């Protein structure tokens, strides 16, 4: 699980900034203050690995996000010589009594031949076995075909023994000895630098989700099945994996524990009634049909509420996500009645208890309050809930807001979901 992200010189964040993370994370705050930037720091790696596991380049425009060119993502106040720094902290449970804390730091620079990518100039790997001990740096130089130096720094505990990182490239980028190594390919595996965390296993549903579609083309599922950033693969995935068994902790009702049945159960829970059917009328076309009650009638997507299509990819993603994976949802409240927002948040909280790390970006106080109620009802532990508020022109720019075991919030920063209080003061003088 990720425990912290640090960013420097990336988009709006010039100075080094820290974002503590927990099992379920709510990102809130003023528009344009960096909530999406936190998520983009993760999605850049996912889409780069998806494009090619063997690469020294970070893809700025891919299946998840499109950020433009390198100048668009580099902070405008820094010089061209300064790198963008992305640093990720996570932990690995070796056995019940031992947890190894690790971090991976990527330094990104401009690629003079292609401004639509960021070049990885250096990677720092760190294993923190004991935070009280000093950390020894083992630096190795690797040479590309063009004789330029590519550095990978490995931090280990104080025994000075190099840690073999496994098959990091086609040619085993980290050798047993400390001699410089020629990289025959100018590339390495982004996804195997550390086996305890997989950057490619992220389910992502963007705020820009597709609306009702009358039909979808059948397609072969990817190596990492997901609904797509806009939910464009939801129907195909739901049809293909319809008999896939979901986690017992997420099962509702007395129906079978299959993806198809549990998707319908959770839709019905959120909307107080729902039926979903996917027919295969032509060999390569899938047609979804819906109903908002238990009758046998089925209707085309355009003839049921828009909210059904907005949360269908969220529910399917939550049901297929496995322990150790990440689920990122932007604006889950879109097109939803407050009650539906609350119930959908209950679902996301349940997903987080299955070992899936959940990120929610939202402006809805109904989402916030539903998470607080999940703590009150002991559906999630208050220590596993992380609320980050990004402030406008304030220090610190990021505030971590503690939630008490009873769901209460004792520290309520100015501007943090206080508009209703301001409106009531104007309306009623209270």
N, C-alpha and C positions, 0 to 999 in steps of 0.2 A: 504494500500500500504506500502511496505517496504521502509523505509527512510535511513536505515544504517545497515550494518553488521559489527560486530567486531569479530576478531579472535585472539586467542592466543594459542601458543604451538601446532597449527594444521599444520601438514605437513611443508612447508617451512617457515611458519610464527611463529617465536619464541616469539618475542615481540608483545605486543598488537598492532593491526593494524586496521584502520578504513576505511571502504569503503562506502562513501556517495552514495545514490541511488535516482533515480527519475523515472518518468513514463516510459521512454525508455532509456536503458543503453547500451552503446557500450564499451566492454572490449577489450583493445588492449595492445600491448607491446611485448617485447622480449619473445621468447619461454622459457618455464620453469620458469617464474617469478611469477606464481600464479593465472593466469586468471581462469583456470579450477578449482582451489581450492576454489575460491569464489562461483562458481556455485555448487560445491560438498557440500559446507556447507548447501545449501538448499536441494539438492537432497538426502542427507543422511536422512533427516527427512521425505521427501516424501516417499522414499522406505521403511522406517521403519514403517510408518503408514500403507502403503499399505500391508505390510506383516502381521502386527497385530496392531490394534489401541490400544490394551491394552498391554502395555509393559514397562519395565524399561530399555530396551536395544536399542541401535542404531545399525541398521544392516549395516555393512560395505560393504557387497556384496549382491546386490539385483537387482531389475528390471531396475534401472537407471545406476548405477555405480558399479564397482568392484575395491575396494581399497586395498584388501589384509587383513592382520591382524592388530591388534591394534598398534604394533610396526611400521608398515608402515605409519600410519597416525599421530602418535605422533612425534613431532619434535625431531630429533635425539640428540639435545643438552641439553635436559632437563632430570631431574631425573624421576624415576618411580612414585615418590610421587606427582608430579605436575600434575594437571588435564589439559585436553584440554578444552578450553573455546570457546563456540559458543554463540554469542549474537546478537539478532535480534531486530531492532527498527521499529515500524510501527505506524500508527495512525488510529483512528476510528472517523468518522464524526457522531457526535451525532445528530446535527441539523445544518443548514447552518451557524450559528454563533458560533458553538462550536466544536472544534476538540480536542480529547483526545489523547495525545502521550503516547505510551506504549513501553515496551521492555520486552523481555524474554531471560534469560541467562541460558544456559545449561552447567553444569560441567561434563565432561566425564572422567571416569577412566577405568583402565584395569579390565576386567573380568577374574579372575584366572581360571575359569572353561571353558571358551570359548574365545579364542583370536581372533575370527572372528567377535566379536561384541564389542561395547563400552558400558560400564555400566554408566547410568545416576546416579550420586551421589548426585546432588543438582540442584534445579531449582530456579532461582530468577525471580520474576514477579514484574514489576514496572509500575505504572500509574503516569505519570507526568502531573498533572492538571495545574500546573503553574511552569515554570522552575525557577522562582525567589524564590519559597518557598523551605524550607528544606524538605527532604523526610524522613518519619518515616519508620523504618523497623519493621515488625512484623514477628517474626520467630517462627515456630512451628516444633516440632519433631514428626516424625512418625516412628513406629517400625515395622519392618518386622518380619516374623515368626522366623528368626534366631536371633532376638533381636538386629540386627544391626540398626543403626539410619539412617533414610532417611529424609533429610531436604528439606523443601520447604519454601523459604523466600518470603514474599509478601511485596512489597513497596506500600504505599498508600499516599494520601495527609495528611495534618497535623491534620486531625480531629481524628486520631488514631482509626478510625472505620475499622475493618477488612472487606475486600471486599470478599464476597462470590463468588467463581469462578465457581459455577455450578457443574455439575456432572463430576468431573475429574477422578473418578474411579468407580468401581462397588460398592464401599462402601462410596461414597461421601468423597473424600480425604480431603477436607477442611470442617471441621464441623463448627457449629455456635459458639461453645465455644473454648477455647484455650487449652483444655486438650489433652495430647498425645493420639494418636489413633493407635490401632493395625490394620495394613493392612492385612486382611485375605488373599488377593491375593498379591503377591509381585509385582504388576503391577498397572499401571494407564493409563488413556487415554492421549496419546500424543496430540491428535487432538482436544481436547475440553478444554485445559487450558485457551484459550481465544477465544470466539466465533467470534471476529471481524477479525481474520485472520486464514485461513485454510491452513496449510502446505501441505496438500495432493492435493490441486487443482493447480498443476503445470503441464503444458504441456512441455515436454522435447524432443527435437530432437537432437541427438548427432551428432558429426562429422562422426561417423562410421555408416552411413546409408546403408541399404541393397540395392543391385542393382536390376536389372530387374528380376522378377519372373514370370514364365508362369502362375501360378495359386496360389490361396490362399485358405486355408480351412476356411469355415464359422465358426464363434464362437460367443458366447454370450458376449455382451459388458460388461465391468466392471462397478462398481458403479460410477466411475469417468471415462467416456469415453475419451480415448486418443489414439494416433497413435502408441505408443510404442517408446522407446528410439531410435530404429533403423528404425522406420517407418514400422515395421512388421505388425501392425494392421490397416494400412491406408486404404487399399482396403476394408477390412471388415467393418470398420467404415463408409467409404464413401457410401458403399452399404446399410448398415442398416439404416443410418440416412440421406439417399439421399433426403428425402422430408422435412427435418428439415429446418426451416426458419432461415436465418442468419440476423445479425444486418443490418438495412437499410443503415447505414453509410458505410458499406463495399460492397454494391451492385453495380455491373457494368452492363451496357447494359440494354436491354429491356426484357430480359428473366426473368423467375420466380426467386424469391428471395430464392430459395431452395439451400441447400448445394451442390447438384449435379450440378445445373446450374451455381452457382457462382464459384465453383471450376474450371469449364471449362472456365468461363469468365476470371478469374485471370490467369490461365495457358496461355490462348490465349493472354492476355495483356503482360505477361512476355516474351513469345516466339513469339509474332506476329502470332498467329495461333495455335490452339490446339483443339483436340476433345478427350473426354474420355468416354469410355463405359465399363460397368461391366456386363458381362453376367453370368447367373447361368445355366451352361450346365448340371451339375450334382448336386444332392440335397445338397451336403456339400462342393462344390467347386465353387469358384468365379474366373472368368478369366477376367483380365483387358485388354482392347484393346484401342489403341491410333491412332491418326493421327495428323500430323503437319499442316494440312490445312482443308478447309471446305468440301472436297470431302466426299463421302459416304464410302470410303474405310477405313478399320480398320486394324491395324497391331499389332502383338504380341509385348510385351514390349521390347524384345531384338532387335527389328527392328526399334526402334525410338531412339532419342538422350538420352544419359545417364542422362542428366540434368533434364529431365522430372521426373525421378524417385527420384532425389535428392530433388526437391522442392515440389513434391506432398504432402508429409507429413507436410511440413511447411505451405502450403496454407490451407490444411484441418484443421490443428491445429488452425491457426489464425481465421478461419471462425467459428469454434465451441467454441472458448474460450469466456468466459463470463466476465462481469465486476467484478473486484476483484480477478480474477485469474492471474496466471503468465505464460508467454510463454518464454521458454529458447531455443535459437537456436545457435548451435555451427557451425561455418564456413558455413554460408548460401551461400557463394560464390563458394562452391565446384562444379566443372564441369560446371560452368556457364560462358558464354560470358559476358564481362563488361556491355553491355547494359542490359542483363538479370539480372545481379547483382543489377544494379541501380533500375530497376523496381520492383524487389522483395523487396528491401529495402523500396521503396515507399509503398508497401503493408504492411510491418511490422510497418511502421510509422502510417498508417491508423488504424491498429489494436490497437495501443497504445492509439489512441484518443477515443476508445470505452471503456476505463477504464481497459484494460488489461495491466499489467505491463510487459514490454518486456525487455529481456536480450539477447544481441547479442555478441557473442565472434567471433572476426574476425581479419584477417591480411590484409584485402583488402582495399586499398584506395578508390575503387569505392563504397564500403559500406559507408565509412566515408563521402565521398563527396555527396552521395545521401541523407544522413541524413541532411547535411548542406543545401542542396537544399530544402529539406522538410521544414526546418526552413524559408528559403528565400521565399518560396511559401506560407508560413503561414499554411501549412498542420499540423505542430506541433509548439507549442510555444517553443522558445529557452530555457525557464526556465524548460521545461519538458524533455529536452535532457541532458543526462549525459554521458560524455566521460571520461573514466578512462584509464590512460596510466601507465602501470607497468614498471618501469625502471630497468636497470641492474646496480647493485653495486652503487646505488645513494641514496641520501637523499633529499626529502622523497622518499620512494619506490613506492608510488602511487601518481600520479598527476591528479587532476581533471581539465580538460581543458574546459574553458568557450567557448560557441559559441554565437556570437553576433546575434542580430535580423536579420541582413542581411546575416547570414550564415558564416560570417568571423570568423577566429581564430587569435587572436592577440598574444597569447603566444604559441609558437611552440617549445616544448622541443627538445633537441638533440636526434635523433633516432626515433622521432615520424613521421612516414610516410615521411621520407626525402630521401629515396633511389633514387627516380626518379630525384630529384635535383642533387644528387651526380653523377648519371649516365650521366645526361645532361652536367654537368660540365666536365666530362671526355671526352664525345663525341664532344661537341661543344664549350667548354671553357666558358660556361655561368652559 
